[in-house]
Amino acid sequence: MNHQYFLTRTIDLARKNVEEGGRPFSTVIVCNGEIIAESPNKVAQTHDPTAHAEILAIREACIKLKTEHLIDCTIYILTSPCPMCLGALYYCSPKQVIYMTTREDYAPFYRDNRKYFELETFYDEYTKPIGQKRLPMIQEQSKEAIEIYRRWNELNKP
């Protein structure tokens, strides 16, 4: 299998998902020239807002490889990742991510209906102080909560 095959497979997964009532997103994860995980977006089918193609494929690949690090993998995605998926991609640290479209490319054809999430403005939310974000967020400080991190540090010192 080669690069073009993986691109085509990613497109085919998304196309099939759309025909079955799903959303137009998909991911294929390749390691050593072989597909080790793949998934379309399953948010509509599962009613799970975290069931994005990248998240599902990353979970499958990590379980299969028994690691949270995908450093030897190439991840193919249909479009540039949303903020949640981008975070997951950074966290699993693949060799590279290959995407075929941008949100600007597909904006005339696809719209998501989230209360606080619009593709045009969402990334701007990251730079705002917490009190100015659209999502209401309140910090309730707790000394007990920070103790969990202290305990983790004790148990995981080199």
N, C-alpha and C positions, 0 to 999 in steps of 0.2 A: 504494500500500500504506500501511496505517496501523498505529498502535500495537496495536490488537486483532489485526490480521493477524499481527504479529510474535510476540505472545504465543501465539496459536494455532499458529503454525509451530513454535515452541519445544516446545510440548506434543506436537505430532504427531511431531516427530523423536524425542523420548524414547519415546513410545508404540511407534513402529515399531521402535526399537532393542530394547525389551524383548521384543517379539514375535519378534525375530530372535535372541534369546539374549543380548543386551547388557544393560547396566545402565541404570537409570532416570534418566539425566542428559542434558542437551542444551544447546547454546548457539547463538544466532543473533546475528550482528554486523551492524548497520545503519549506513550512512553516507549522508547526503543522501537519506533515505527509501527506500534500496534495500538489499537484503541483499547484503553483499559476501563473507560467509563464514558457514558453519554446520557444526555437527558434533554427532553424539551422542557419548557416552562410548564408547570402543572398547577399554577395558582388557581385557575378557573375550575379545574377538575377536582382539586382537593380542598378548596376554600381555605388554603393555607397561604398567607401573604409572603411567607419565606420560601415557598416552593419554586424559586427561580431556577432556571436551567443550570446556571453556574453552581449554585449552592448544592443542588441535588447531585450533579456530576462530581463535584469536589468531594462530597461525602462518600460517594461510591468509590472513587479512586483511593481516597485515604484509607477506607476500610480494607479495600483489596490489597493495597501496598503496606498496610499496617504502619502508617506514618501520617503525621499532619503536614509533612513537608513534601511538596511535589516538585522539587528542584530539578529533576530530570525530565519533566513533562512539558509538553506544549499544549496549550489550551486554546481550542478554536471556539469562537462564539460568533453568533450571527450579527450582533451589534455591540457597540461600545457599552461597557457595563454600567448598571445603575450604581448608586453609592454603596448599597449593601453588598452587592456582588464585587464591586471594586475592593472593598475592605476584605472580603473573603479571599480574593485573588492575591492581594498583598500578603495576607496572613499565610497562605499555603505556599507562596514563593515559587511559582513555576519558572521554568527556563524562559518562556515567553508566552504572550497571549496574542493571538491573531484574531482580529475582528473584521467583519466585512462591510458594515454600514455604521453610520453615526446617528445619533438621535436627530440631528438636523436633516439627515437623509430621509428618515422615516416619519418625521413629524407631520407631514401633510396627510399621512395615511393611518396613523395610530395615535390614539390619545388614551391616557390612563386617567381614571376618575378617582383620585385620592384627595382627601380633604386638605392635607398639608403638603402634598407632593405634586409639583408640576416640573416637568423636565427643564423648562426654560429658566426656572428660578431656584431649583433645589440646591445646586452647588453653592449658591450665595449664602444659604442658611449656615453653612459650616463656619464662615468667617464672622458671623454675628455673635455678640455675647449671649449667653444663655437666656437672659431676661428679654432679649429682643427676637428670639426665634419664634416662628409661628406655632410650633408645638409647645403647649404649656408644660413647663418643667419646673419643679420645686425641689430644692435640696433639703433633706431632713438629716442633718448631721448626727452621727452615732459613734460613740467611742467603741461600742461593741463591734460595729461593722469593721472598723480599721484593725481590730484585733485579729480578725480572720486573715488579713494580709500579713500581719506580724507572725502569726503561727505558720503560715505557708513559707515565709522566709526562713524561719527556724528549721523547718523540715526539709528545705531544699537548698541549704547552704552548700557551696562546693567543698 
